[in-house]
């Protein structure tokens, strides 16, 4: 099956539990980074974020096999979370490691 990069965008408070759930479900490395989102869609924003026009989020990503992606997204959806999350899948065309 093709490999995909699953990226979940979530609130900072939810990032740790989401990363732990994904790590435990797959045993693949999980990457987590802070992000600032500038934009016009504030449906997930707190009142303070709406005022300043900037959302503080985390991106959590890992490589998954295509057949496993839906189940992982469902697991994250079932977690008790403070806020909604968004996600997307991107095909991994190539990867490697240089030393």
C-alpha positions as a LaTeX table, in Angstrom:
\begin{tabular}{lrrr}
\hline
Residue & $x$ (\AA) & $y$ (\AA) & $z$ (\AA) \\
\hline
Unk1 & 0.00 & 0.00 & 0.00 \\
Unk2 & 1.19 & 3.53 & $-0.65$ \\
Unk3 & 2.57 & 5.56 & 2.21 \\
Unk4 & 0.89 & 8.80 & 3.18 \\
Unk5 & 1.77 & 11.65 & 5.50 \\
Unk6 & $-1.08$ & 12.21 & 7.95 \\
Unk7 & $-1.05$ & 15.72 & 9.39 \\
Unk8 & $-3.42$ & 16.72 & 12.17 \\
Unk9 & $-3.81$ & 20.40 & 13.08 \\
Unk10 & $-5.07$ & 20.85 & 16.63 \\
Unk11 & $-5.04$ & 23.07 & 19.68 \\
Unk12 & $-1.83$ & 23.11 & 21.69 \\
Unk13 & $-3.52$ & 21.48 & 24.69 \\
Unk14 & $-4.70$ & 18.55 & 22.55 \\
Unk15 & $-1.38$ & 17.94 & 20.77 \\
Unk16 & 0.26 & 15.78 & 23.45 \\
Unk17 & $-2.61$ & 13.29 & 23.83 \\
Unk18 & $-3.05$ & 13.11 & 20.05 \\
Unk19 & 0.67 & 12.46 & 19.49 \\
Unk20 & 0.69 & 9.77 & 22.19 \\
Unk21 & $-2.37$ & 8.05 & 20.71 \\
Unk22 & $-0.84$ & 8.00 & 17.23 \\
Unk23 & 2.52 & 6.75 & 18.52 \\
Unk24 & 0.90 & 3.95 & 20.51 \\
Unk25 & $-1.36$ & 2.93 & 17.62 \\
Unk26 & 1.36 & 2.80 & 14.97 \\
Unk27 & 4.82 & 2.64 & 16.56 \\
Unk28 & 5.95 & 5.14 & 13.89 \\
Unk29 & 7.77 & 8.35 & 14.81 \\
Unk30 & 5.35 & 11.19 & 15.43 \\
Unk31 & 6.44 & 14.77 & 14.77 \\
Unk32 & 4.87 & 17.69 & 16.63 \\
Unk33 & 5.47 & 21.38 & 15.97 \\
Unk34 & 3.89 & 24.67 & 16.99 \\
Unk35 & 2.31 & 26.75 & 14.24 \\
Unk36 & 0.71 & 30.13 & 13.90 \\
Unk37 & $-2.25$ & 30.23 & 11.50 \\
Unk38 & $-3.11$ & 33.53 & 9.82 \\
Unk39 & $-6.31$ & 33.56 & 7.89 \\
Unk40 & $-9.97$ & 34.32 & 7.57 \\
Unk41 & $-11.55$ & 31.06 & 8.80 \\
Unk42 & $-11.96$ & 31.45 & 12.54 \\
Unk43 & $-14.60$ & 28.77 & 13.09 \\
Unk44 & $-12.18$ & 26.91 & 15.40 \\
Unk45 & $-10.82$ & 30.04 & 17.09 \\
Unk46 & $-11.22$ & 31.13 & 20.67 \\
Unk47 & $-12.63$ & 34.64 & 21.18 \\
Unk48 & $-9.12$ & 35.98 & 21.90 \\
Unk49 & $-7.74$ & 34.41 & 18.71 \\
Unk50 & $-10.56$ & 35.94 & 16.66 \\
Unk51 & $-9.72$ & 39.40 & 17.99 \\
Unk52 & $-6.03$ & 39.22 & 17.04 \\
Unk53 & $-6.66$ & 37.29 & 13.80 \\
Unk54 & $-4.15$ & 34.57 & 14.64 \\
Unk55 & $-4.66$ & 30.99 & 15.79 \\
Unk56 & $-2.00$ & 29.18 & 17.79 \\
Unk57 & $-2.06$ & 25.51 & 16.82 \\
Unk58 & 0.10 & 22.42 & 16.66 \\
Unk59 & 0.72 & 20.18 & 13.70 \\
Unk60 & 1.16 & 16.49 & 14.48 \\
Unk61 & 2.26 & 14.27 & 11.62 \\
Unk62 & 3.43 & 10.77 & 10.85 \\
Unk63 & 3.74 & 8.42 & 7.93 \\
Unk64 & 0.97 & 5.84 & 7.62 \\
Unk65 & $-0.11$ & 3.19 & 5.18 \\
Unk66 & $-3.14$ & 4.22 & 3.16 \\
Unk67 & $-5.32$ & 1.50 & 4.66 \\
Unk68 & $-4.62$ & 2.61 & 8.24 \\
Unk69 & $-5.36$ & 6.33 & 7.87 \\
Unk70 & $-9.13$ & 6.24 & 8.43 \\
Unk71 & $-8.84$ & 4.19 & 11.61 \\
Unk72 & $-6.20$ & 6.54 & 13.04 \\
Unk73 & $-8.32$ & 9.60 & 12.30 \\
Unk74 & $-11.27$ & 7.90 & 13.99 \\
Unk75 & $-9.13$ & 7.16 & 17.06 \\
Unk76 & $-8.14$ & 10.80 & 17.34 \\
Unk77 & $-11.77$ & 11.81 & 16.84 \\
Unk78 & $-12.80$ & 9.59 & 19.74 \\
Unk79 & $-10.36$ & 11.26 & 22.16 \\
Unk80 & $-11.64$ & 13.72 & 24.72 \\
Unk81 & $-10.39$ & 17.00 & 23.23 \\
Unk82 & $-10.60$ & 20.67 & 24.12 \\
Unk83 & $-11.15$ & 21.81 & 20.53 \\
Unk84 & $-11.89$ & 20.56 & 17.01 \\
Unk85 & $-9.05$ & 19.34 & 14.81 \\
Unk86 & $-8.41$ & 19.37 & 11.10 \\
Unk87 & $-6.40$ & 16.85 & 9.11 \\
Unk88 & $-5.10$ & 16.05 & 5.66 \\
Unk89 & $-3.29$ & 13.22 & 3.90 \\
Unk90 & $-0.42$ & 13.79 & 1.49 \\
Unk91 & 1.18 & 11.10 & $-0.68$ \\
Unk92 & 4.82 & 10.38 & 0.11 \\
Unk93 & 6.47 & 10.39 & $-3.30$ \\
Unk94 & 9.98 & 9.84 & $-2.03$ \\
Unk95 & 11.88 & 9.85 & 1.24 \\
Unk96 & 15.25 & 8.92 & 2.55 \\
Unk97 & 18.01 & 9.56 & 5.02 \\
Unk98 & 21.39 & 11.13 & 4.27 \\
Unk99 & 24.36 & 10.81 & 6.57 \\
\hline
\end{tabular}
